[in-house]
Amino acid sequence: MTQRLHLVFGGELIDPAHNTFKNVDDIHIVGIFPNYQAAFNAWKSEAQRTVDNAHMRYFIAHLHRLRDEETAASATEELG
């Protein structure tokens, strides 16, 4: 069975209309989760916790999409 990992992260944006972080060093890494439901629950918790700050945004990244298991070497392996 393929593992479908998800990363939840967020931080303060320069402008709420765009997805550009104000300070990349201050990005909050919530965690890596084994399935979308767990990631969604973590995302929702952080989004609700920071609801009073319109510049705060949290995201779910589908880590399993970054790697193509069908090819001998994925693009990320070629970087090293």
C-alpha positions in Angstrom: 0.0 0.0 0.0 1.3 3.4 -0.9 1.9 5.8 1.9 0.3 9.2 1.4 2.1 11.7 3.6 0.8 15.3 4.1 2.7 18.3 5.5 0.7 21.0 7.4 2.5 24.4 7.6 1.7 28.0 7.8 2.6 31.5 8.7 2.0 35.2 8.2 1.6 36.4 4.7 2.7 39.8 3.3 -0.8 40.2 1.7 -3.8 38.0 2.4 -4.6 38.1 -1.3 -1.3 36.3 -2.2 0.6 33.2 -0.8 3.9 34.9 -0.1 5.2 34.6 3.4 6.3 37.7 5.3 9.2 35.8 6.9 10.2 32.3 5.7 12.2 31.8 8.9 9.0 32.1 10.9 7.0 29.4 9.0 5.2 27.2 11.5 5.6 23.5 10.7 2.7 21.8 12.3 3.7 18.3 11.3 3.6 15.4 8.8 0.6 13.2 8.8 -0.1 9.7 7.5 -3.4 10.6 5.7 -5.4 13.5 4.5 -8.0 13.4 7.3 -5.4 13.7 10.1 -3.7 16.6 8.1 -7.1 18.3 7.6 -7.8 18.1 11.3 -4.4 19.6 12.2 -4.9 22.3 9.5 -8.4 23.2 10.8 -7.1 23.4 14.4 -4.3 25.9 13.4 -6.6 27.9 11.1 -9.2 28.3 13.9 -6.5 29.2 16.4 -5.3 32.0 14.2 -8.6 33.2 12.9 -8.2 36.7 14.3 -5.2 37.4 12.2 -6.2 37.8 8.5 -2.6 37.5 7.4 -2.1 34.0 8.9 -2.6 31.1 6.5 -2.1 27.4 6.9 -1.7 24.9 4.0 -1.7 21.2 3.4 1.1 19.9 1.1 0.7 16.5 -0.4 4.2 15.1 0.1 3.4 11.9 -1.7 2.9 13.9 -4.9 6.5 15.1 -4.9 7.8 11.7 -5.7 7.0 9.6 -8.7 7.5 6.0 -7.7 7.2 4.8 -11.2 10.5 6.3 -12.4 14.0 5.0 -11.5 15.0 8.5 -10.1 12.6 11.2 -9.2 13.5 14.9 -9.8 14.2 15.4 -6.1 16.9 12.6 -6.2 18.6 14.3 -9.1 19.2 17.5 -7.1 21.9 15.9 -5.0 
